[in-house]
Amino acid sequence: SFASKIPIFPLHIWLPEAHVEAPTVGSVILAGILLKLGVYGLIRFNLSFFPIASIFFTPLIFSLGSLGIIYASFTAIRQIDLKRIIAYSSIAHMNLVVIGIFSFNFLGFEGAMFQSISHGFVSSALFFLIGIIYSRYHTRSLYYYSGLVQVMPLYSFYFLFFTMANIALPGTSSFIGELLL
């Protein structure tokens, strides 16, 4: 059940659809809080109640997490809807968090926690910023946003900053989490 909430690879298909159909506030809450409940459940319940099963299924979790990272990253590259791009990158980041949790290493666990918190702030900010331009232009298609920096320069700075934080540029909180992972 926690694997579908995070979402781990074969159970991930609901997240992009939920983000696309949700209003901006729904996407912010979904990315900032609800995805983290799956991480909390894995840490609190799976690792503490089922430690032997967690160790036994670690190779399977590593395989599914790695497939999820690769698949979601390649799928995010070919999207044109801005919400779908962030949703698929969220799938990749949360699969990375799951691999860190199941590494049974202090640095991996610490990185998973840091990345999870960082992802909550960064992806929520990106969904909020996309909500702003959607309310102005009524489209989320990537093709219609050329020249946006000349119309909204301060907005473009924030969008660039949070996009760089989403790809873990050194100096951002996501870089620290992914470095530890």
Buried (B, 14 or more C-beta within 10 A) or exposed (E): EBBBBBBBBEBBEEBBEBBBEBEBEBBBBBBBEBBBEBBEBBBEEBBEEEEEEBEEBBEEBBEBBBBBBEBBBEBBEEBEBBBBBBBBBBBBBBBBBBBBBBBEBEEBBBBBBBBBBBBBBBBBBBBBBBBBBBEEEEEBEEEEBEEBBEEBEEBBEBBEBBBBBBEBEEEBBBBBBBEBB
